[in-house]
């Protein structure tokens, strides 16, 4: 058997001058190619359980609780019965402050809070009967993003990264764009007991999204060579201790960080976009901290092979948790409406919408009745609306019917576990087979629950 040769680091150090930027590029290409060919890189692309409808996921999260009855679930009876009480509920019903009108060939009724989203409803699938297990922000956020309201579990992005790997090992498989932390902060994108390399990498929107990042590929320096020597030692350790996943995750993270130095500055630089594209995303697109810029960056990351991009709209002064004044929804919706519609349009023009699944949701909806003031609405997890687009879902379709007030599912209820099972299915993953053994049992995103909502699949 031919002897396995290992690069002699001492000899390499003695001839360091011979290896410059071109050598680094060649080495990086070799490593990336090896990963893509299944060379053992933990983030190398992996086949799903069956052919996928979507290769990428972009997940919008509207922190605080977007009101379904004021946006996408039209309930004229709610306005007619404004001020009345129903059942045992002592709070009066509250009609919406905004007008609805039909949009698209499908005639979907959308409120004036989202006119741009209304313009692309023929590409959107609305789920009007989603239900979660908690009415508290922290628990409900974990439930929507990790499947568990009781204790932190791996996030949905981490599960997808674990199940499918990434299409570009020089960028993180799972990127989070969050100007401010949502409820439960990093737990919303953590990898939990999954290998650490699947954790979401947070970019803080703004002129310096990664403050510790140095751009371009540096020439080989002594510390670079020392790092390469350490890599050999780590690899040798791994060969002797195959059950050391923490070390493998750390090595993988360092490799990804090195690739990040090379590719992230260009990927995050929206100034490279032509003016007509910036105009599509709206007047705020030139501000790198804006939600419009985040949507544009999401498209650029997907183009470069990032598997999952998660965008958190936390609001600049207040989030969507409008207990006292629903009028605050106006500025909040204005901030996200055009960028979301632009992203759908932009992906479609580039032929990327078919392979990119977009999901939009909050941790819950809002009550059809008053809350702390007659102008506000409370938390409501028993029935609310989420939306899907691209990635193999039916466009111009509404799934599920709620009652005349948007309070209860009348047809086709969808639990959060069902939503997760459907997302994984569209990504080519069976939610019952995507498991990880930890602490003596097999865990999965949907625990022991969940059914794929097949009616929404095109």
N, C-alpha and C positions, 0 to 999 in steps of 0.2 A: 504494500500500500504506500502510495506517495506520501511523504511527510508533509504535514500541514505547516505552511510557512506563516510566521507572524512578523509584522513589520518591526525591525530593530529600532527602538526609539533612540538609543544612544547614537546609532549611526545617523538617524534622522536629524537629531539635534546637531550633530557635527557638520551636517550639510544643509542647515536651515536656509542659508542664503539662496539655495537652489530652488526653493519652493516659495512662490509668491502668490499673488491673487489668482492667477490662472490655475495654479496647482490646487488651491482651495476650491475653486469652482469645479475642477475635474473630480476631486474627491467627493464633493457634495453631490454631483450628478451620479457618481457611482453608488453612493449610499442610498439615494432616492430611488434609483433604478432597481437596486437590490430589494428595497422594501416593496416596490410595486410588483416585483416578480415573486413576492412571497418569501423573501429572504429572512423572515423571522422578526422584523420590526413590529413591536406591539401595536402600532397604529397603521400598519399596512392594510390596504383594502381587503375586506373579507366578503365572501358571498353571503347573501341573506338565506333565509329558509326557502324562499321562492322568488320568482322574478319580481323586482320592485317596480312600483309605479313612479316613485320619487327617489331621487338620489340625494337630495338636500332638504333640510327643514329650516324655515325661517319662522320663528315663534314670537309674536307680539304679545306682551303682557301689560295690561292697563291696570296699574297698581291702585287699589282702593275700592274698586267695584263700579264698573261702567253700568249705567242703567239701561236695561234691555227695553223697558217700556217707553223710553224717551228716544230710542235710537233705531232699532231694527225690528222690534216686535210690536207692530201697530195694533192698538187696542182702543178703537173709538168708543166702546162701551165704558171704558175707564173715564173718559171725559164726560160722558153723559151722566155718570153716577158720581161725579166729583162731589166730595163732601159727605157722602153716605158712609155708613159703616156696614160691614158684612160679617155674618157669623158671630164668633166670640171676640173678634178683633175690635178693640175700643178706639182705634185710630181711624180717622176718616180717610176714605179713598182720595187719592190725589191724581187729577188728570195731568196730562203732559202739557208743557209750556210751548211745545214746538209742533209745527204742522208737518204732516207726512204727505208724500206724493209718490206715484208709481214711477219706477225707473226701468230702463232696459226692455228687451223683448219679453222678458219673463214677467214684467209688471210688478216687480217687488216694491213694496211700500217701505220707504226709508225716510227718516225725519230730516228736517233742514239742518240738523247738526252735522250730517255727513253727505253733502251733495256730491263731493268728488268720489267717495266710495259708491254712492248711488250710480254714478256714471259707469261703473265697471261691475255692476251686480250680475251681469250675465256670465261672469267668470267666478262668481262666489257662491259657495254653499253655506247656508245658514242653519245652525242647529238651535232650535227655539225651546228645547225642553231639557237643557243640561241641569244636572243636580249634583251638588257636592255634599260633604258630610259635616261641614262646620260653617258657622256664621261668624267666626272670629278671623281677623285678618291673618294672623300668624299661622294658625292651623290650616286655614283654607288655602293660603299661598303654598304651603308645603303639600297639601293635598293635590292641588292643580299641577304642581311642578315635579313632585316626587311620588305621588300616589299614596302618601301616608299623612294622616293628620295628627298622629300620636308621637312619633319620634322621627328624627331625620333619616331619610333613605337616599339612595342615589337619585339624582335628577334625571329627567327624561332625556336630556342631551347627553348625559354620561352613559345611559343605557344604550343609546343609539351609537355613540362612539365605540363602546365596548362590543356591540354586536356587528358593526360594519366597518370599523376603522375609518380612515380618512382617505381622501383622494389626493392629498398633498401633504406629505409628512414634514414639510418645512414650515407649515402653519398649524396652529392648534386645530384639532378636529372639532372643537366646540368653543365658539367665541361668544362672549356676553358683552353687549353694549348697554351700559347703565351709567347715566350721569350721576345718579344718586342711588343709594342702596334701597332695595325694596324691603318689605317685611321679611325678617329672618336672614337678611343679608346674603352672605355667601352660601348658606345652606340651600338657597334656591337654585344654585348651579353646582353644588358639590358632587363629588363622586362617591361619597360614603365609603362602603366597604369594597367597592370596585377599585381596581388599580388607579393610582393617583393621576396617571397620564390622561385619564378620561374626564377629569374635572374641567369645568368651564374656565376659560381664560378671559378675565374681564378687561375690556378696553374702556377707559373713561373718555367719553366723547369730548372733544376739544382740540385745541392746537397741539397738545402734547399728550396723546392718548396713552402712550407707554413711556413714562418719564425716564425709565431706566434703560431704554433702548438706544443703542448707538447704530446709526444707519450705515448701510453699505457693507461690503465684505472687507474686513481689514486684512492687511498683509500679515503673514505669519509672524508672530512675536513669540518671545520665550514662554510667556504664560499660555499661549495657545498650544505650544508643543508639550508643555507640562500637563495641560488638560488632556491631550491625546494620550500621553503616557498613563494618566490616571484611568482613562477609558479602558486601556488594556488590562490594568489591574482589576478594574471592576468586572470586566468580561471574564477574566480568569476566575474571579470569585464566584460569578454566576454559574460557571461551568461546574464548580465544585459544590455549589449550594443552589440547586435548581428551584428550591422552595423559598426563594428570597424575592418575592414580588415587589417589595418596597424599593429595593435597590434597582430592579429593572425599571420601575416607574420613574425613579429619580434620574436614571441614565437617559430614559426616553424624553423626560421633560427637558433635560439639558440639551439634547439633540434638537428638540423642537425649538428651544430658545435660540439656538444658534441659527436655525433656519429663519426664525422670526426676525432676527437682526437683518437678514438679507432681503426678505420679501415684504415684511409688514409696512415699512415706510412707503413703498410704492402702492401697496393695496389700500392704505388709508388716505392717500393723497387724492382727494376728489378734485383738486384744481386741474388735474389731467383731463377731466371730463369736458366735452364740448358744451358751449353755452346753451344749446337747445335742450340738452339733457338736464342741466342745472335748472333751467326754466320749467321743465316738466315737474320737477320735485318741489317747486315753489320758491318764493322770495327768500325764505330762510335757508335755502340749501347752501348758500355760501358761508354760513356760520358753521364751523366744524363741530360745535357743541349742540346743534339743533337736531330735532328728531328727523327732519328731512335729510340731513347729512348722514345720520345713522342708517336710514333706509337705503341711501345710495351706497354707503359702505357695505351694507349687507349684500347688495347685489355684486359688488366688486369681490367680496370674500367668497361668495358662492361660485363666481366665475373662476376663481383661483383654487377651487377644490375643497373649501371648508365644508364639512359635513352639516354642522348645525350652527345657526346664528340666532341668538335670542336677544330681543330688544325690549328693554324695560322702560315704559313711559311712567315715570314717577311724578312728573309735574315739577315746575320750577318753584312755585310757592305753595301749592296744595295739590294733592292727588285727586283721584276720582271718588274719594270718600266724602260725599257732599251731604252730610246729615242736616245741615241748616239751610243751604241755598243751592238748589239744583241749577241755578243760572251759571254756576261755576263750570258746568259742563260745556258751556259755549267756548270759552278760551281753550279748554282742554281738548275738545274735539277739533277746533280750528288748527291746533298744533299738529295733529296726527292725520287728519282727513286727506289732504292732498298728497302727502308723502306715501301713505299706504296705497292709494289709488295709482300713484305714479310708479311705485315699485311693481305692482301687478302689470301695468302697461309696459314698463321697461323690460321686465322679464319676458313678457309675451312677444314683444318686438324682436328680442334676441333669440327666440326659440328656447328659452330656459324655463318658461312657466310649466311646461309639461313635465319637467323633471324636478321641479322645486315645489314642495308642499308648504303653503303658508297657513299658519294657524293664528287666530286672534281671540283672546279671552281675558277675563279678569278672574280674581279668585272667587267671585260670586257676582250676582246682580244687585238690584236695589228694590226695595218694597214698592208695591203699587199704592201704598198708603203713606200718609205723612209720618214724619219722625220727630226730631227735636223741635222743629218749627213747621208751620204749614207749608213752607217752601222747600223742605228737605225730604229726603228719603233714607231709610235705614238699610242695613245689610240684609241680603236675601239670597240664601243658598239653595232654596227648595226648587227654584225654577229660574233659569236665566239663559242668555243667548251667547253662543260662540260662533265663529265663522271659519271656514276653510276655503282655500283657493289653490288652483293648480294641482300638480302632483297626483292626477288620477281621480279627482273628485268631480262630481256633477256641478257644472256651473249653472247659475240661474235657478237654483233649486233650494227649497226650504224644507227642512226635515223636522217633524214633530209639530204638534199644535198645542198651545197652552190655552187655558180658559179665557173668558172674556176680559179678565183683568191681568193676565200674565202671571198669575199666582201659582197655578198648578198645571202639570202636564195632563193633557186630555188624550193625546195620541203620541205614541213612540217616545217614551222617556229615555233619556241618555244620561247615564251616570258618568262621572269623571273617569272611572275605570274603563268604561266603554269607549270614551273619547281616546284614552291612551292606547287601548287595544287597536283602535282604528288607525291612529297615527302610525303605530309600529307596523301594522299590516301594509299600509301604503308604502312604507319604507322597505318592505320585503322581509319583515320580521314577524314571527309567530309569538305573540305575547306569552303564550303558555310554554314555549320552548326556550325563550330568551331568559335563562336563569343563571344564577351565580351562587355557588355553595359557600356559605359563611356561617360560622358558629353552629355547625351541625345540621343545617337545613338549607334547602334550595330557596332562594329569594327571586322575586321577579317584580317588575314595575307595577303590575296589576294585582299583586298578592295572590289571592285565590279567586279573584273576581274577573269581570270584564267580558264583553262580547263585541265583536267587530260590528259596526253599524254598516252593513253591506249596502243598504239603500242609498248611501251617499256616494258610492264608488261608481265611476263612469264605466 
